[in-house]
Amino acid sequence: MTALENRKTRLIFTTADTIRERGKLRPVVIEARPMCAIVRLLGMRTGYPISYGAIYHAAARIAVEAERAAKKAKRRA
């Protein structure tokens, strides 16, 4: 497997997740780059860069919140 910074071709993929924008459900498109990922909706030109570190921290925060919610639900039961 080649490191992302050494790739010659672009790595772009469409996810199964959809977002409603301008009256249509549009799939989320991810463009992987060496320093960050560009997230946009299919058919839209506007993309938002996000660093891989920010993605990791968001995923870790979501996992901790889910764990806390599970513990809280367990205590209530």
Backbone atoms as SQL, in Angstrom:
CREATE TABLE atoms (id INTEGER PRIMARY KEY, chain TEXT, resi INTEGER, resn TEXT, atom TEXT, x REAL, y REAL, z REAL);
INSERT INTO atoms VALUES
  (1, 'A', 1, 'MET', 'N', 0.846, -1.170, 0.000),
  (2, 'A', 1, 'MET', 'CA', 0.000, 0.000, 0.000),
  (3, 'A', 1, 'MET', 'C', 0.893, 1.236, 0.000),
  (4, 'A', 2, 'THR', 'N', 0.544, 2.218, -0.799),
  (5, 'A', 2, 'THR', 'CA', 1.330, 3.434, -0.945),
  (6, 'A', 2, 'THR', 'C', 0.884, 4.481, 0.068),
  (7, 'A', 3, 'ALA', 'N', 1.848, 5.197, 0.616),
  (8, 'A', 3, 'ALA', 'CA', 1.517, 6.301, 1.512),
  (9, 'A', 3, 'ALA', 'C', 0.749, 7.361, 0.733),
  (10, 'A', 4, 'LEU', 'N', -0.137, 8.058, 1.411),
  (11, 'A', 4, 'LEU', 'CA', -0.999, 9.025, 0.740),
  (12, 'A', 4, 'LEU', 'C', -0.202, 10.122, 0.054),
  (13, 'A', 5, 'GLU', 'N', 0.903, 10.544, 0.658),
  (14, 'A', 5, 'GLU', 'CA', 1.700, 11.626, 0.062),
  (15, 'A', 5, 'GLU', 'C', 2.458, 11.195, -1.181),
  (16, 'A', 6, 'ASN', 'N', 2.617, 9.878, -1.388),
  (17, 'A', 6, 'ASN', 'CA', 3.350, 9.375, -2.553),
  (18, 'A', 6, 'ASN', 'C', 2.443, 8.927, -3.692),
  (19, 'A', 7, 'ARG', 'N', 1.131, 9.026, -3.515),
  (20, 'A', 7, 'ARG', 'CA', 0.198, 8.588, -4.560),
  (21, 'A', 7, 'ARG', 'C', 0.278, 9.494, -5.775),
  (22, 'A', 8, 'LYS', 'N', 0.160, 8.905, -6.940),
  (23, 'A', 8, 'LYS', 'CA', 0.157, 9.670, -8.185),
  (24, 'A', 8, 'LYS', 'C', -1.272, 10.012, -8.609),
  (25, 'A', 9, 'THR', 'N', -2.221, 9.169, -8.227),
  (26, 'A', 9, 'THR', 'CA', -3.613, 9.400, -8.602),
  (27, 'A', 9, 'THR', 'C', -4.379, 10.005, -7.430),
  (28, 'A', 10, 'ARG', 'N', -5.503, 10.622, -7.727),
  (29, 'A', 10, 'ARG', 'CA', -6.326, 11.224, -6.693),
  (30, 'A', 10, 'ARG', 'C', -7.173, 10.147, -6.025),
  (31, 'A', 11, 'LEU', 'N', -7.368, 10.295, -4.731),
  (32, 'A', 11, 'LEU', 'CA', -8.201, 9.366, -3.980),
  (33, 'A', 11, 'LEU', 'C', -9.489, 10.097, -3.602),
  (34, 'A', 12, 'ILE', 'N', -10.554, 9.808, -4.336),
  (35, 'A', 12, 'ILE', 'CA', -11.856, 10.434, -4.111),
  (36, 'A', 12, 'ILE', 'C', -12.883, 9.316, -4.013),
  (37, 'A', 13, 'PHE', 'N', -13.717, 9.357, -2.978),
  (38, 'A', 13, 'PHE', 'CA', -14.763, 8.352, -2.872),
  (39, 'A', 13, 'PHE', 'C', -16.058, 8.975, -2.369),
  (40, 'A', 14, 'THR', 'N', -17.158, 8.346, -2.756),
  (41, 'A', 14, 'THR', 'CA', -18.489, 8.786, -2.369),
  (42, 'A', 14, 'THR', 'C', -18.991, 7.866, -1.266),
  (43, 'A', 15, 'THR', 'N', -19.503, 8.444, -0.203),
  (44, 'A', 15, 'THR', 'CA', -19.990, 7.661, 0.932),
  (45, 'A', 15, 'THR', 'C', -21.463, 7.327, 0.754),
  (46, 'A', 16, 'ALA', 'N', -21.974, 6.463, 1.616),
  (47, 'A', 16, 'ALA', 'CA', -23.389, 6.099, 1.591),
  (48, 'A', 16, 'ALA', 'C', -24.240, 7.112, 2.359),
  (49, 'A', 17, 'ASP', 'N', -23.607, 7.992, 3.123),
  (50, 'A', 17, 'ASP', 'CA', -24.327, 8.997, 3.899),
  (51, 'A', 17, 'ASP', 'C', -24.837, 10.095, 2.979),
  (52, 'A', 18, 'THR', 'N', -26.051, 10.575, 3.227),
  (53, 'A', 18, 'THR', 'CA', -26.628, 11.638, 2.408),
  (54, 'A', 18, 'THR', 'C', -27.050, 12.802, 3.284),
  (55, 'A', 19, 'ILE', 'N', -26.965, 13.989, 2.721),
  (56, 'A', 19, 'ILE', 'CA', -27.344, 15.236, 3.383),
  (57, 'A', 19, 'ILE', 'C', -28.307, 15.969, 2.455),
  (58, 'A', 20, 'ARG', 'N', -29.359, 16.548, 3.031),
  (59, 'A', 20, 'ARG', 'CA', -30.284, 17.334, 2.210),
  (60, 'A', 20, 'ARG', 'C', -29.722, 18.740, 2.059),
  (61, 'A', 21, 'GLU', 'N', -29.501, 19.143, 0.814),
  (62, 'A', 21, 'GLU', 'CA', -28.977, 20.475, 0.492),
  (63, 'A', 21, 'GLU', 'C', -29.672, 20.962, -0.764),
  (64, 'A', 22, 'ARG', 'N', -30.204, 22.164, -0.714),
  (65, 'A', 22, 'ARG', 'CA', -30.908, 22.782, -1.841),
  (66, 'A', 22, 'ARG', 'C', -32.011, 21.884, -2.404),
  (67, 'A', 23, 'GLY', 'N', -32.756, 21.263, -1.494),
  (68, 'A', 23, 'GLY', 'CA', -33.920, 20.484, -1.887),
  (69, 'A', 23, 'GLY', 'C', -33.647, 19.081, -2.386),
  (70, 'A', 24, 'LYS', 'N', -32.395, 18.620, -2.346),
  (71, 'A', 24, 'LYS', 'CA', -32.063, 17.276, -2.822),
  (72, 'A', 24, 'LYS', 'C', -31.248, 16.546, -1.766),
  (73, 'A', 25, 'LEU', 'N', -31.390, 15.232, -1.740),
  (74, 'A', 25, 'LEU', 'CA', -30.503, 14.413, -0.927),
  (75, 'A', 25, 'LEU', 'C', -29.234, 14.179, -1.733),
  (76, 'A', 26, 'ARG', 'N', -28.102, 14.578, -1.175),
  (77, 'A', 26, 'ARG', 'CA', -26.831, 14.469, -1.897),
  (78, 'A', 26, 'ARG', 'C', -25.842, 13.618, -1.094),
  (79, 'A', 27, 'PRO', 'N', -25.176, 12.685, -1.755),
  (80, 'A', 27, 'PRO', 'CA', -24.147, 11.890, -1.070),
  (81, 'A', 27, 'PRO', 'C', -22.934, 12.748, -0.693),
  (82, 'A', 28, 'VAL', 'N', -22.267, 12.351, 0.379),
  (83, 'A', 28, 'VAL', 'CA', -21.064, 13.040, 0.834),
  (84, 'A', 28, 'VAL', 'C', -19.870, 12.481, 0.073),
  (85, 'A', 29, 'VAL', 'N', -19.018, 13.378, -0.438),
  (86, 'A', 29, 'VAL', 'CA', -17.829, 12.997, -1.195),
  (87, 'A', 29, 'VAL', 'C', -16.599, 13.403, -0.383),
  (88, 'A', 30, 'ILE', 'N', -15.643, 12.481, -0.261),
  (89, 'A', 30, 'ILE', 'CA', -14.396, 12.725, 0.464),
  (90, 'A', 30, 'ILE', 'C', -13.249, 12.693, -0.540),
  (91, 'A', 31, 'GLU', 'N', -12.418, 13.724, -0.514),
  (92, 'A', 31, 'GLU', 'CA', -11.205, 13.750, -1.330),
  (93, 'A', 31, 'GLU', 'C', -10.018, 13.738, -0.373),
  (94, 'A', 32, 'ALA', 'N', -9.262, 12.650, -0.383),
  (95, 'A', 32, 'ALA', 'CA', -8.126, 12.507, 0.524),
  (96, 'A', 32, 'ALA', 'C', -6.900, 13.184, -0.081),
  (97, 'A', 33, 'ARG', 'N', -6.298, 14.047, 0.695),
  (98, 'A', 33, 'ARG', 'CA', -5.053, 14.719, 0.319),
  (99, 'A', 33, 'ARG', 'C', -4.018, 14.442, 1.398),
  (100, 'A', 34, 'PRO', 'N', -2.740, 14.710, 1.147),
  (101, 'A', 34, 'PRO', 'CA', -1.721, 14.371, 2.142),
  (102, 'A', 34, 'PRO', 'C', -1.892, 15.059, 3.499),
  (103, 'A', 35, 'MET', 'N', -2.294, 16.316, 3.535),
  (104, 'A', 35, 'MET', 'CA', -2.359, 17.045, 4.805),
  (105, 'A', 35, 'MET', 'C', -3.763, 17.129, 5.387),
  (106, 'A', 36, 'CYS', 'N', -4.784, 16.945, 4.563),
  (107, 'A', 36, 'CYS', 'CA', -6.161, 17.060, 5.048),
  (108, 'A', 36, 'CYS', 'C', -7.102, 16.345, 4.083),
  (109, 'A', 37, 'ALA', 'N', -8.350, 16.247, 4.478),
  (110, 'A', 37, 'ALA', 'CA', -9.390, 15.706, 3.606),
  (111, 'A', 37, 'ALA', 'C', -10.323, 16.854, 3.234),
  (112, 'A', 38, 'ILE', 'N', -10.836, 16.818, 2.032),
  (113, 'A', 38, 'ILE', 'CA', -11.821, 17.794, 1.584),
  (114, 'A', 38, 'ILE', 'C', -13.169, 17.078, 1.576),
  (115, 'A', 39, 'VAL', 'N', -14.137, 17.635, 2.277),
  (116, 'A', 39, 'VAL', 'CA', -15.470, 17.048, 2.369),
  (117, 'A', 39, 'VAL', 'C', -16.431, 17.968, 1.627),
  (118, 'A', 40, 'ARG', 'N', -17.208, 17.391, 0.716),
  (119, 'A', 40, 'ARG', 'CA', -18.201, 18.171, -0.024),
  (120, 'A', 40, 'ARG', 'C', -19.380, 17.277, -0.345),
  (121, 'A', 41, 'LEU', 'N', -20.422, 17.882, -0.903),
  (122, 'A', 41, 'LEU', 'CA', -21.589, 17.123, -1.331),
  (123, 'A', 41, 'LEU', 'C', -21.539, 16.944, -2.835),
  (124, 'A', 42, 'LEU', 'N', -22.003, 15.799, -3.311),
  (125, 'A', 42, 'LEU', 'CA', -22.007, 15.501, -4.737),
  (126, 'A', 42, 'LEU', 'C', -22.858, 16.526, -5.471),
  (127, 'A', 43, 'GLY', 'N', -22.306, 17.115, -6.508),
  (128, 'A', 43, 'GLY', 'CA', -23.007, 18.126, -7.278),
  (129, 'A', 43, 'GLY', 'C', -22.828, 19.540, -6.762),
  (130, 'A', 44, 'MET', 'N', -22.083, 19.696, -5.676),
  (131, 'A', 44, 'MET', 'CA', -21.821, 21.024, -5.108),
  (132, 'A', 44, 'MET', 'C', -20.335, 21.330, -5.270),
  (133, 'A', 45, 'ARG', 'N', -20.010, 22.568, -5.480),
  (134, 'A', 45, 'ARG', 'CA', -18.614, 22.955, -5.659),
  (135, 'A', 45, 'ARG', 'C', -17.911, 23.261, -4.344),
  (136, 'A', 46, 'THR', 'N', -18.670, 23.653, -3.336),
  (137, 'A', 46, 'THR', 'CA', -18.065, 24.062, -2.070),
  (138, 'A', 46, 'THR', 'C', -17.571, 22.854, -1.298),
  (139, 'A', 47, 'GLY', 'N', -16.299, 22.872, -0.941),
  (140, 'A', 47, 'GLY', 'CA', -15.713, 21.813, -0.142),
  (141, 'A', 47, 'GLY', 'C', -15.126, 22.387, 1.126),
  (142, 'A', 48, 'TYR', 'N', -15.052, 21.583, 2.155),
  (143, 'A', 48, 'TYR', 'CA', -14.542, 22.028, 3.447),
  (144, 'A', 48, 'TYR', 'C', -13.354, 21.163, 3.852),
  (145, 'A', 49, 'PRO', 'N', -12.181, 21.770, 4.018),
  (146, 'A', 49, 'PRO', 'CA', -11.015, 20.987, 4.444),
  (147, 'A', 49, 'PRO', 'C', -11.086, 20.679, 5.939),
  (148, 'A', 50, 'ILE', 'N', -10.648, 19.484, 6.300),
  (149, 'A', 50, 'ILE', 'CA', -10.568, 19.090, 7.702),
  (150, 'A', 50, 'ILE', 'C', -9.324, 18.223, 7.857),
  (151, 'A', 51, 'SER', 'N', -8.544, 18.503, 8.886),
  (152, 'A', 51, 'SER', 'CA', -7.307, 17.749, 9.085),
  (153, 'A', 51, 'SER', 'C', -7.635, 16.365, 9.638),
  (154, 'A', 52, 'TYR', 'N', -6.730, 15.436, 9.423),
  (155, 'A', 52, 'TYR', 'CA', -6.932, 14.080, 9.900),
  (156, 'A', 52, 'TYR', 'C', -6.909, 14.040, 11.422),
  (157, 'A', 53, 'GLY', 'N', -6.154, 14.919, 12.058),
  (158, 'A', 53, 'GLY', 'CA', -6.152, 15.018, 13.511),
  (159, 'A', 53, 'GLY', 'C', -7.513, 15.445, 14.038),
  (160, 'A', 54, 'ALA', 'N', -8.151, 16.386, 13.353),
  (161, 'A', 54, 'ALA', 'CA', -9.480, 16.841, 13.763),
  (162, 'A', 54, 'ALA', 'C', -10.500, 15.716, 13.606),
  (163, 'A', 55, 'ILE', 'N', -10.354, 14.909, 12.566),
  (164, 'A', 55, 'ILE', 'CA', -11.254, 13.764, 12.376),
  (165, 'A', 55, 'ILE', 'C', -11.084, 12.783, 13.521),
  (166, 'A', 56, 'TYR', 'N', -9.843, 12.518, 13.903),
  (167, 'A', 56, 'TYR', 'CA', -9.575, 11.591, 15.008),
  (168, 'A', 56, 'TYR', 'C', -10.165, 12.113, 16.314),
  (169, 'A', 57, 'HIS', 'N', -9.932, 13.395, 16.611),
  (170, 'A', 57, 'HIS', 'CA', -10.442, 13.964, 17.862),
  (171, 'A', 57, 'HIS', 'C', -11.967, 13.965, 17.897),
  (172, 'A', 58, 'ALA', 'N', -12.611, 14.230, 16.778),
  (173, 'A', 58, 'ALA', 'CA', -14.076, 14.198, 16.721),
  (174, 'A', 58, 'ALA', 'C', -14.582, 12.773, 16.955),
  (175, 'A', 59, 'ALA', 'N', -13.935, 11.794, 16.350),
  (176, 'A', 59, 'ALA', 'CA', -14.347, 10.398, 16.532),
  (177, 'A', 59, 'ALA', 'C', -14.147, 9.956, 17.979),
  (178, 'A', 60, 'ALA', 'N', -13.034, 10.358, 18.588),
  (179, 'A', 60, 'ALA', 'CA', -12.775, 10.007, 19.987),
  (180, 'A', 60, 'ALA', 'C', -13.812, 10.658, 20.904),
  (181, 'A', 61, 'ARG', 'N', -14.159, 11.913, 20.649),
  (182, 'A', 61, 'ARG', 'CA', -15.156, 12.621, 21.455),
  (183, 'A', 61, 'ARG', 'C', -16.520, 11.945, 21.345),
  (184, 'A', 62, 'ILE', 'N', -16.898, 11.541, 20.124),
  (185, 'A', 62, 'ILE', 'CA', -18.175, 10.860, 19.916),
  (186, 'A', 62, 'ILE', 'C', -18.200, 9.518, 20.652),
  (187, 'A', 63, 'ALA', 'N', -17.086, 8.793, 20.625),
  (188, 'A', 63, 'ALA', 'CA', -17.012, 7.502, 21.310),
  (189, 'A', 63, 'ALA', 'C', -17.147, 7.676, 22.820),
  (190, 'A', 64, 'VAL', 'N', -16.503, 8.688, 23.380),
  (191, 'A', 64, 'VAL', 'CA', -16.591, 8.949, 24.821),
  (192, 'A', 64, 'VAL', 'C', -18.017, 9.336, 25.197),
  (193, 'A', 65, 'GLU', 'N', -18.650, 10.185, 24.399),
  (194, 'A', 65, 'GLU', 'CA', -20.036, 10.587, 24.681),
  (195, 'A', 65, 'GLU', 'C', -20.979, 9.388, 24.620),
  (196, 'A', 66, 'ALA', 'N', -20.770, 8.493, 23.664),
  (197, 'A', 66, 'ALA', 'CA', -21.608, 7.293, 23.554),
  (198, 'A', 66, 'ALA', 'C', -21.406, 6.382, 24.761),
  (199, 'A', 67, 'GLU', 'N', -20.172, 6.255, 25.215),
  (200, 'A', 67, 'GLU', 'CA', -19.877, 5.431, 26.384),
  (201, 'A', 67, 'GLU', 'C', -20.539, 6.010, 27.630),
  (202, 'A', 68, 'ARG', 'N', -20.464, 7.333, 27.794),
  (203, 'A', 68, 'ARG', 'CA', -21.106, 7.988, 28.943),
  (204, 'A', 68, 'ARG', 'C', -22.625, 7.806, 28.894),
  (205, 'A', 69, 'ALA', 'N', -23.209, 7.932, 27.707),
  (206, 'A', 69, 'ALA', 'CA', -24.659, 7.756, 27.567),
  (207, 'A', 69, 'ALA', 'C', -25.069, 6.324, 27.907),
  (208, 'A', 70, 'ALA', 'N', -24.251, 5.349, 27.508),
  (209, 'A', 70, 'ALA', 'CA', -24.551, 3.953, 27.813),
  (210, 'A', 70, 'ALA', 'C', -24.475, 3.703, 29.320),
  (211, 'A', 71, 'LYS', 'N', -23.475, 4.267, 29.977),
  (212, 'A', 71, 'LYS', 'CA', -23.344, 4.120, 31.430),
  (213, 'A', 71, 'LYS', 'C', -24.526, 4.788, 32.143),
  (214, 'A', 72, 'LYS', 'N', -24.927, 5.946, 31.663),
  (215, 'A', 72, 'LYS', 'CA', -26.040, 6.672, 32.265),
  (216, 'A', 72, 'LYS', 'C', -27.340, 5.889, 32.109),
  (217, 'A', 73, 'ALA', 'N', -27.555, 5.302, 30.933),
  (218, 'A', 73, 'ALA', 'CA', -28.753, 4.488, 30.702),
  (219, 'A', 73, 'ALA', 'C', -28.744, 3.237, 31.560),
  (220, 'A', 74, 'LYS', 'N', -27.567, 2.675, 31.762),
  (221, 'A', 74, 'LYS', 'CA', -27.441, 1.474, 32.593),
  (222, 'A', 74, 'LYS', 'C', -27.773, 1.790, 34.044),
  (223, 'A', 75, 'ARG', 'N', -27.322, 2.964, 34.526),
  (224, 'A', 75, 'ARG', 'CA', -27.619, 3.369, 35.907),
  (225, 'A', 75, 'ARG', 'C', -29.108, 3.607, 36.110),
  (226, 'A', 76, 'ARG', 'N', -29.784, 4.158, 35.090),
  (227, 'A', 76, 'ARG', 'CA', -31.222, 4.443, 35.203),
  (228, 'A', 76, 'ARG', 'C', -32.048, 3.147, 35.223),
  (229, 'A', 77, 'ALA', 'N', -31.551, 2.123, 34.558),
  (230, 'A', 77, 'ALA', 'CA', -32.305, 0.861, 34.460),
  (231, 'A', 77, 'ALA', 'C', -32.170, 0.006, 35.703);
